[in-house]
């Protein structure tokens, strides 16, 4: 499911109720004098999640931004309430946790495979480099020395490229793993 940005939906002014301001001051620790402005800014950045019902079965529109839920009136751009979401329902939590864990395992397998492939390719390049050095030791020819020196430079460039590729795979896994902290 892809959530959509809602910048275009808020062309006019967003009204913020006193209750929403009170909740933002209490739960989000916004300074009272800045709470209304901050709520408006956050709602403009928020993503629409779904139409929802409150505990009294009143309809509302749920938007979210940075772990904070914003409930807007169903028929006008008025923020009714604001609250942080620290936990999700257990069923959703376990599904997300399962998906995230599977994706992390996939990235770890990819990292291990990249490490192995890098070790094998570097070993092959080390053999080629040793052959170049051997040829340079055996022959007195300056032409052969220049050619093998150039080959050694190519081998060093390939090794550096392999290291960059491996580092990119590790960075991707690290970035994802750090993001997992939000769901644990």
N, C-alpha and C positions, 0 to 999 in steps of 0.2 A: 504494500500500500504506500503510495507516495502522497504526502501531504502537500498542499499548495500554499504558496505565499499569498498574502491577502492585501498587499499594498494598495491595489486599485480599489478595493471595496471600501476604503476609508477616505474617500475624497473630501468629505465634509468634516465637521468637528466631532470628536468623540466626547460624549458626555460621561463623566465619572460620578457615580453615586457616593454619598457620604459614607455608606456602609463599606464600599470598596476602598475608600481612603482610609477608614478606620482599620480595616483588615490589613492593608499594606503597611500601615504604621506598626500594627501589633505583630504581624507574622513575618513581614519582610524587613522590618526595622528601617523603613524609609522615614526621613524627617518629614513631619506633617506638612511643612510649607512647600516641600518639593514633591510630595506623594502624587498629587493629581497629575502634574506634568510628567513625572516618571512613568506612571501607569499609561498615559497616552502614548508616550514614546515606545514603551514595551509592546503595547497592543498593535501599534503600526508595524512592528517587526515580527509579531507573532504569526504562527501558522494556524490555520483553521484545522481543527481535529475532527469535530463532529457536532451534530445537534444532540443535546443531552437533556436529561430531566434532573431537577434538584430533589432534595429529600421529600418535598411536598408535591412532587410530580409537575412542577412548573417547568415549561420548556426554556431552553437557553442555548446559546451557541458557545462551544468550548474552543478557546484558542490557547496556545501554549508558547512560551518563550523562556528559554533557559531554566527549565524545571519549575516554572510558575504557571499555574492555570488561571485563565481569565475567562469569566463567564459574562457574556454580553446578552442583553435582551434579545428575544427572538426576532423582533421586528424593527429595532432601531439600534443605532451605534451608541449604546449606553452600557458601560461596564457596571455590572451588578455586584460582582464580588471578585475577590482575588485571593488565591491561596497557593502556598508552595506544595509541590508533590514530592514527598521524600520516598514514598513507597507506592507500588502499584499493587493491584489485586494479585493474590498468590498465583492464580492460574496464568496471568499475563507474565508475571515475573519469571515463572519457571519456563515458559515458552521462550521468552527473550533470552534467558540465561542459557537455555539449550542451544539456541541459534548462535549466540555469541561464542559459546564454548566450542561449537563445531567449527565456526569460522576461524577461531584462534588456533585450533588444532590443524586446520588446513594450512594456515600461514606458517605454523611451526614445521609441518612436513615440507612445505615449499622451501623454507630456510635450510632445513637439513639436506634436502636434495641439492640446493644451490651450493652449500658448503662442500658436499661430496664432489659435485661436478667441478668446482673450483680447485679442490685438492688434486683431482685427477688431471685436469688441464694444466695446472701449474707443474705437476710432476713431469708431464710430457714436455713442457717447455724447458724444464730444468735439464732434461736429457738432451734436448736440442742445443741448449746453451753449453752444456759440457762438451758436446761434439764440436761446437764452434771453437771453444777454448783449446781443445785437443788439436784441432787442425792448425790453430794459430801457434801452438807450441812446436808442432812437428815441422812446419814449413818455414823456410827463410823468405818466402815470397811476400813482398809488400802488398801486392794485389790481393792475395788470399787473405792477408791480415785485414785489409780494408773491407773486403767483402764480409768477412766473419764479424768484424766490429759492427758493421751495419746490421747484420742479422741479430747480433746481441742487443742492439738498440731496439729492433723490432720486437724481439722477445720481451724486453723490459716493458715496452709499451703495451703489449698484450697482457702481461701480468698486471699492470696497473689498471687496464680495462676490466679484467676479471675481478680485481679488488673493488672497483667502483660498482660493478654489477652486483656483487655480493653485499656490499654496503647498502645499496638501494633496497634489496630484498629485506635486509635486517631492519632498515629504517621503516619500511612499510609495516612489518610485523610490530615494531616498537610503537609506532603511531597508533595502530589498531589496539594493541594491548593497553596503552595508556587510556584510550577511549573507553575500554571495558570497565574502567574504574567507576564510570557513571552508572553502570548496571549491576554492580556488586553490592 
